[in-house]
Every structure is written in structure tokens, then in C-alpha cells.
Amino acid sequence: MYDFSNLKNKIKETEEWLNREFGQIRTGRATPTILDGVMVDAYGSVMKLNQLATIANEDPRTIRINPFDSSVVKAIEKALITSNLGISVAVDEKGIRISFPALTGETREQFVKIAKGKLEDGKVAIRQERNKVNDDLQNKKKNGEMGEDDMMRAKTEMEKIVKQGNENLEVLGDKKETEILG
């Protein structure tokens, strides 16, 4: 039989990637994962925000950032302002407070479109892996390493794996859409 472990791993990686991407799309609640993509120019290099400060929820629509070193507050503030997350940034004596304004219907629809685009990217990645396995199966048949019946059984198994992977992505997409619109 054909070894599908590589295909299964790629599908799992795609699911994890999609989960991370969805974590960075705003919903009605403020979550620290939204800031995972924010990079700060500090100490002469570009660093992730979570390497420079603690990040925690203050309330459902506010996040508090407490820098480990007060000398990077301005750099963090600049990175947050230029991040295009649609947030309001306020510096105080304790650190930085980020407020997430309530989402309008139009904004929610834009975020749903972004989420659907990410979902489609995930499906494309799975489709590309499916095509690689399909090509490999064709080559094995052509080279005499696999018979016609074995190839057909392997293709059926591959389609089951791909279908399950796509269904998992759809579940993630539906869940995210519900979060955004809810």
C-alpha cells in the first residue's frame, strides 16, 4: 500500500496554519493572538511584540501591554499604530492599553471575506498536496511499482483523506465566521 503519512502531515500543518491565521482576524472580543503578527523595531532589530512585553486581556474589548523595558514603549506604540488592526492605542504610566472598537456590520463582513480568503488558501494548499500524491501514484504505476488496482485503491484512500482535511478546514471556517458575525 501507499504511504500517506506525508499527505496527512501536510494537511495537519495546513489546519494549524489556518488556525493561526484565523487567530489574527478580529472578532467582537479582544484576544492577545491578534497581536501575534505585530513586529517591533527595538534594540536594533525587528522582534515579535510578545518578546518585548506581557500581553493580557484587561476586559473583553481591551488588551494591556506591559513592556519588560520602558525604553521600548515608543517603538511598541509605533508598531501598533502602523499595524492596521483598527485599534486605538493609549500609552499610560503602566504601559500601553489597546482598545478594540465595536465592529460594525460592514467591518464584520470585511473580516468574513478575509477569513474566507484564508480558508480558500488552505484548500488550495491541500489541493496542491493531493496533486503531488496523484502524480507520484501515476509515476509508480508507470514504472511498474504499482498495479492498476493498487493505484485505484490508493487514489480512493487519498480522496478520503483529502475530503476529511477539507471538511476540517470548513469546520474551522464556519466557527470563525460565527465568531465574527456573533
N, C-alpha and C positions, 0 to 999 in steps of 0.2 A: 504493500500500500504506500501511497504518497505521504510524505511528512508535511503536515500543515502547520507545524509549530511556528514557523516564521510568519505566516499569514495571520495566525491568531495573535502573535505578539504585536504585529503592526496595527491590527485592529484595536487592541488594548491601548497601545500608545496613542492612537487617534482619539479614542474615548477620553483618555487622560488630558490630551491637548485641548480637546473641546471643552472639557470641564474647566480647565484653567482659563480659557478664552471667555467662557460664559461668566466666570467669576469676576472678570474685569468689566462686564457690562452692568451698568447701574440698574437697580430696581428701586422700589419705593423706600427700601431700607439702606442705611449706610453700612457697608461692610469693609473691613480693612483690606480684603483681597482686591478691591477696586484699585488700590494704590500699588499693587504689585508691579505694574509696568512703569511706575514713575522712577526716572533716573535723575540723580542729583550730581551736579558738578561740585565736588568737595575734595579737599586735600590734594588737589592737582590731578584727580582722576574722576571718572564717572562711576558712581556707585548706586546700588539699589537703595531706595528710601529706608527699607526695613533694616539695613546695615548701619544706618546712622541714628535711628530713633526707635522708641517703642511706639506702637500704633495700637490704639484701643478705642472701642465704642464708648462714647460718653452718654448718648441716648440714641434712639432709633434713627435720627437724621443728622447726628453729629459724631465726628471722629476727632479724637485728641491725639496729637503727635508730640511726644516728649523727646527732643534730641538728647543724645548722650553728651554732646558737647555744644554749648550755647553759641560757639563761633560759626556753626553751620546753619543757624536758623534762617538767615537771609537766603542762603543757597537753596534750602528746602522750600522756602516760600516761593522763590522764583521758579523752581521746578514744578511746583503745584499749579501756579498760575498759568504756566505755559503748557500744561498737560492736556488742556482742552477736555476736562472731565465735567464741565458745567457745575463747578463747585465754587463756594465762596470761602476765601482764606482769611483768617484773622490771627495776628500774632499778639500774644499777651505775655505776661511775666513767667508763666509756667511752660510755654511752648507755643504750639500752633493748634488752632481749632479750625476744623473744616466743617462747613455746613452744606448739606445737600438740600437744595430747594425741592419743594414738592414737584413731582413730574406732571406735566400737562399731558393731555391726550395725544397731542401731536408729538411730543418728546417720546412718550411711550411707544408710539407707532414707529418712530425712527429707531429706537432701541430694538424693537421686534425685528425690523428689517436687518439690522446689524447681526442679530442673533441668527436669523435665517441664513444670512450670507456665510457665517461661520459654520453653521450646520452643513450647508452645501459644500464648503471647503473640506469638511470631514468626510462627506460622502465621496467626493472626488478622490481623496487620498485612498479610501478603501477600494474604489473602482480601479485605481492605478495598481494597487497590490493584487487585485483579482486578475487584472490583465497580465501581470508578471507571472503569476502562477499558471494561468491559462497557456501562456507562451511556453513555459517550462514543461507543462504536460504535453503540448504538441511536439516539442523537441524530443522528449523521452519516447514518444510513440514513433516519431520519425526515425530515431536512432535505434529502434528495436528494443529499448529498455523496458517498454511497457506495451501491453497488448491493447486492442481497441476496447474490449470490455472493461479492463482495469482503468483505462483513461476515462471512459464514460462514468464509471463508479466514482472516480476521483473528482470529476467535474461536478457530479451531483453533490458530493460531500462539500466541495468548495463553495457551491452556491448556497448550501445550508449555512455554512459559516459566515459567508458574506451577508446573507439575509439577516441572520441574528445580529451581526455587527451593525448593520444599517438600522435595525429595529431599536437597538440600544441607543444609537445616536438620536433617533426620533424621540425616544422617551426623554432624553436629556433636553432636546429642543423644546418639546411640549412643556416640560417642567419650567424651563427658563422663561418661555413665553407667558406662562401662567403667573410666574413671579413678577414679570414686568407689568403685565396688564392688571394684576390683582392689586 
